[in-house]
Amino acid sequence: MTNYESGKIAEFFARLLFILKGYTILCKNFKTGNGTNIGEVDFIARKQNLIVFVEVKKRSTLENAAQAISEKQKKRIIRGAELYIKKNKKYHNFDIRFDAVLISFPFYFQHIKNAWMYENVY
């Protein structure tokens, strides 16, 4: 299995985790920007009046997965959140949260709510 394939499996399990917790998946692999500035939000979920932008990281250990989320990547996800909210005005007054799901196979995972903060998403 390639890293790409195992990453897609990790994203699937992360979305399933959110569904089991009562979230609705609004979008997966939401792309922002173009060229070298392209970013991607792994998936976007909603629960009541809350929109969650989720980064999934799969590595050999949960600690390595946590360390793999860079500040540059967080900024790209924040830009993705801004763009998503701008395009979907019905969510303008919703609360926003940035979460991470860390995964290590065979199958260990950790859902970190509020993995990072940002004040002015829109």
ROPATOR-745663 format. One record per residue (C-alpha): residue number from 0; x, y, z. Coordinates in nm, 2 decimals. Layout:
# residues N
+-----+--------+--------+--------+
:   n :   east :  north :     up :
+-----+--------+--------+--------+
: NUM :      X :      Y :      Z :
...
+-----+--------+--------+--------+
This chain:
# residues 122
+-----+--------+--------+--------+
:   n :   east :  north :     up :
+-----+--------+--------+--------+
:   0 :   0.00 :   0.00 :   0.00 :
:   1 :   0.14 :   0.34 :  -0.09 :
:   2 :   0.15 :   0.64 :   0.15 :
:   3 :  -0.12 :   0.81 :  -0.07 :
:   4 :  -0.35 :   0.51 :  -0.03 :
:   5 :  -0.29 :   0.47 :   0.35 :
:   6 :  -0.35 :   0.85 :   0.38 :
:   7 :  -0.69 :   0.82 :   0.20 :
:   8 :  -0.78 :   0.53 :   0.43 :
:   9 :  -0.69 :   0.75 :   0.73 :
:  10 :  -0.90 :   1.03 :   0.61 :
:  11 :  -1.19 :   0.79 :   0.56 :
:  12 :  -1.16 :   0.67 :   0.92 :
:  13 :  -1.14 :   1.02 :   1.05 :
:  14 :  -1.46 :   1.12 :   0.86 :
:  15 :  -1.63 :   0.80 :   1.00 :
:  16 :  -1.52 :   0.91 :   1.35 :
:  17 :  -1.69 :   1.25 :   1.31 :
:  18 :  -2.00 :   1.09 :   1.17 :
:  19 :  -2.02 :   0.86 :   1.47 :
:  20 :  -1.98 :   1.17 :   1.70 :
:  21 :  -2.29 :   1.32 :   1.53 :
:  22 :  -2.13 :   1.55 :   1.27 :
:  23 :  -2.24 :   1.59 :   0.91 :
:  24 :  -1.96 :   1.59 :   0.65 :
:  25 :  -2.01 :   1.90 :   0.44 :
:  26 :  -1.70 :   1.86 :   0.21 :
:  27 :  -1.39 :   1.65 :   0.17 :
:  28 :  -1.06 :   1.76 :   0.02 :
:  29 :  -1.16 :   2.13 :  -0.02 :
:  30 :  -0.89 :   2.29 :  -0.23 :
:  31 :  -0.79 :   2.65 :  -0.21 :
:  32 :  -0.54 :   2.86 :  -0.40 :
:  33 :  -0.35 :   2.76 :  -0.71 :
:  34 :   0.00 :   2.69 :  -0.82 :
:  35 :   0.25 :   2.66 :  -0.54 :
:  36 :   0.01 :   2.83 :  -0.30 :
:  37 :  -0.25 :   2.56 :  -0.32 :
:  38 :  -0.39 :   2.43 :   0.01 :
:  39 :  -0.64 :   2.16 :   0.10 :
:  40 :  -0.87 :   2.11 :   0.40 :
:  41 :  -0.90 :   1.73 :   0.44 :
:  42 :  -1.27 :   1.77 :   0.54 :
:  43 :  -1.52 :   2.01 :   0.67 :
:  44 :  -1.79 :   1.90 :   0.92 :
:  45 :  -2.09 :   2.05 :   1.08 :
:  46 :  -2.27 :   1.99 :   1.41 :
:  47 :  -2.55 :   2.22 :   1.49 :
:  48 :  -2.42 :   2.58 :   1.47 :
:  49 :  -2.05 :   2.47 :   1.45 :
:  50 :  -1.83 :   2.43 :   1.14 :
:  51 :  -1.51 :   2.23 :   1.19 :
:  52 :  -1.21 :   2.24 :   0.95 :
:  53 :  -1.02 :   1.91 :   1.00 :
:  54 :  -0.66 :   1.82 :   0.92 :
:  55 :  -0.58 :   1.44 :   0.92 :
:  56 :  -0.23 :   1.33 :   0.97 :
:  57 :  -0.11 :   0.97 :   0.95 :
:  58 :   0.24 :   0.89 :   1.06 :
:  59 :   0.42 :   0.60 :   1.23 :
:  60 :   0.34 :   0.74 :   1.57 :
:  61 :   0.07 :   0.98 :   1.70 :
:  62 :   0.35 :   1.21 :   1.82 :
:  63 :   0.51 :   1.22 :   1.47 :
:  64 :   0.16 :   1.29 :   1.33 :
:  65 :   0.12 :   1.59 :   1.56 :
:  66 :   0.46 :   1.73 :   1.48 :
:  67 :   0.38 :   1.70 :   1.10 :
:  68 :   0.12 :   1.98 :   1.11 :
:  69 :   0.33 :   2.29 :   1.03 :
:  70 :   0.25 :   2.65 :   1.09 :
:  71 :   0.24 :   2.71 :   0.71 :
:  72 :  -0.01 :   2.43 :   0.68 :
:  73 :  -0.23 :   2.58 :   0.95 :
:  74 :  -0.23 :   2.91 :   0.77 :
:  75 :  -0.34 :   2.74 :   0.45 :
:  76 :  -0.62 :   2.57 :   0.63 :
:  77 :  -0.73 :   2.90 :   0.78 :
:  78 :  -0.73 :   3.05 :   0.43 :
:  79 :  -0.94 :   2.76 :   0.32 :
:  80 :  -1.18 :   2.82 :   0.61 :
:  81 :  -1.21 :   3.19 :   0.51 :
:  82 :  -1.28 :   3.09 :   0.14 :
:  83 :  -1.53 :   2.83 :   0.24 :
:  84 :  -1.73 :   3.06 :   0.46 :
:  85 :  -1.71 :   3.34 :   0.20 :
:  86 :  -1.85 :   3.10 :  -0.07 :
:  87 :  -2.11 :   2.96 :   0.18 :
:  88 :  -2.27 :   3.26 :   0.34 :
:  89 :  -2.53 :   3.06 :   0.52 :
:  90 :  -2.25 :   2.96 :   0.76 :
:  91 :  -2.13 :   3.31 :   0.82 :
:  92 :  -2.27 :   3.33 :   1.18 :
:  93 :  -2.16 :   2.97 :   1.27 :
:  94 :  -1.89 :   2.90 :   1.53 :
:  95 :  -1.56 :   2.79 :   1.37 :
:  96 :  -1.31 :   2.53 :   1.50 :
:  97 :  -0.99 :   2.38 :   1.37 :
:  98 :  -0.94 :   2.02 :   1.47 :
:  99 :  -0.68 :   1.76 :   1.40 :
: 100 :  -0.72 :   1.38 :   1.38 :
: 101 :  -0.39 :   1.20 :   1.43 :
: 102 :  -0.36 :   0.84 :   1.31 :
: 103 :  -0.10 :   0.57 :   1.34 :
: 104 :  -0.16 :   0.23 :   1.19 :
: 105 :  -0.24 :  -0.05 :   1.27 :
: 106 :  -0.51 :   0.18 :   1.42 :
: 107 :  -0.44 :   0.43 :   1.69 :
: 108 :  -0.61 :   0.77 :   1.67 :
: 109 :  -0.65 :   1.09 :   1.86 :
: 110 :  -0.90 :   1.36 :   1.79 :
: 111 :  -0.78 :   1.70 :   1.90 :
: 112 :  -1.05 :   1.97 :   1.93 :
: 113 :  -0.93 :   2.33 :   1.88 :
: 114 :  -0.59 :   2.20 :   1.76 :
: 115 :  -0.51 :   2.57 :   1.68 :
: 116 :  -0.70 :   2.89 :   1.70 :
: 117 :  -0.76 :   3.19 :   1.48 :
: 118 :  -0.97 :   3.49 :   1.57 :
: 119 :  -1.09 :   3.64 :   1.24 :
: 120 :  -1.19 :   3.37 :   1.00 :
: 121 :  -1.43 :   3.59 :   0.81 :
+-----+--------+--------+--------+
